[in-house]
Amino acid sequence: MMSAITQTIATPTEAVPMSRTTIRRTDLRARGEPALWSLGGALALGVIMIIGFLVLVFANGIVTFIPKPLAVVTETDGTVTAGEPFRSELYKPSPEIIASLSPEWRERVKAENGYVSRTLYRTGNFDIYGEDFRWVPAFQAAKIEHPKNLSFFERMEWGPFVGTVKSFKVGGAEQAFTSLSDPKFIQVHDESRARAEEIRAIERGKIGHINHELETERLDLRKVELEHGRNSAEYKAAQDRLTARAAELQVDYDKFSAEVQKLREMNAGNTLTLAEVGGREKTIEFSALVRAYAANDLSLLQTLGVYFSRWGEFLADEPREANTEGGVFPAIFGTFAMTLLMVIVVAPFGIITALYLREYAKQGKLVSFVRISVNNLAGVPSIVYGVFGLGFFAYVLGGSIDALFYPERLPNPTFGTGGLMWASLTLALLTVPVVIVATEEALAAVPRSMREGSLACGASKWQTIRYIVLPRAMPGILTGVILAMARGAGEVAPLMLVGVVKLAPELPVDGLFPFVHLERSFMHLGFHIFDVGFQSRNAEAGKPMVFVTTVLLIALVTFVNATAIIVRNRLKKKFAGSQF
């Protein structure tokens, strides 16, 4: 028997043929593989598009401030063009132009199917040429040179100048020019720029304070006139105070004006005569020169110096030349301040609303209708919020505030027009549905057992919400706040109606009482991009600033969101695993 068993075990089992009915082939659609491939492909496509966009923006933005070489192009007709090669493209010249070309060029154009390349040069010298850029077709460029003595001058007005230094004066006396790196040349430039900054500080600071105080006294007189009338004793006393105070302020004004005049006379004696490649000259003050460098004779260290100097100017200074040059500090400050005020408003309002709907309101048709309305608000076009903010906040609320508290300023509005506060409130309304929905979902995710355990221990409903529910829902709430910040910081359309401007000479925060001026207009990075890209005098000159400002806006939004994400992750770790 043992041998039979052994034999049976050792003998391989014969394959049993299976009928067609026993073989089951699973349809790919039943497994979900086509849907999985489609979803994965859509995700990959979306990631590729996002990465491509970021690479495009950063690749163009990071290189904006790198100094480029200068070329001198001698054309076939004798015209000489000097400037930075900005970009090249293929274009199709007219048959008349092709017919006028040499046989060699006609053959080359024919071989390229009628297309020929051309290069756009940034010539600068707008005050001389009347244009900033010039196209030079390849068939017109007889000779291209890169002379080392050709320099690029950035000016406070009229944009850049491309040419050479013919001479310069210090205190009206002619000086021998050797190079842009001459210590005496650099010293005169630094001293002139320092005096220009001092003039600006006096005019905006000391003289600005005098004008502000004088305007305040005048408004006080107007207020007394409205309250007591022109023939009252109070008006007479206020008028006498204004006259006496104006006399005192006039003394200070004359002193500061004389100081400014003296500084301007000193700067007027330090001049620089520039010459373009055609020989035409332009004399400017040293104080009007931002920086100068020999573009074709820069070492690596000098190139990096110009690059980082431009970045420092971009981040810390005000814009100039219709926002196509200079800095964007007012726009950075305005964007950050508006986003911060928006979060301060939207977070409490959205959280309180969600708390009531989820924890206190009796669930029924009315609450369902409110939830549907909140969800629908997220789909309303942002420009509609801008119209509402202008009509309700600025004209109704702001007009009422002006009538009650600032009647002496009318008809000039104080709060009855666009400003930082109304812009923040408008964007708070725009983003509050996101916070409400996210907060409700976060509250619903807190286990019911925690609520019941807290109530069983004797805690009230509010104590349960405050100490049990809200802390554990906070990561989800912060997710909604992060989404609200990201959307609010990038919105432009409503801001165009409720406070954002092309150039704001005064920041919302300064040294004048009450120090924070929420009624003032402000600059915004998003609007700055729109303005430079589509409202500039020269679209070509604005393109680099569009990319670099976009890089800055993305960096600012990323910084703000990253800070909130870090806080959210810490809260997640704190309450991880703390469930009943």
PyMOL commands that set and color helices and strands:
alter all, ss='L'
color gray80, all
select helices_A, chain A and resi 2-10+20-22+28-31+33-62+95-99+103-111+126-129+138-140+183-228+233-268+286-288+295-297+300-316+329-360+365-377+382-405+407-409+420-445+448-456+461-490+494-496+525-534+539-574
alter helices_A, ss='H'
color red, helices_A
select strands_A, chain A and resi 71-75+80-91+116-122+133-137+141-145+151-155+161-170+173-175+271-275+281-285+289-293+319-320+325-326
alter strands_A, ss='S'
color yellow, strands_A
deselect
rebuild
show_as cartoon
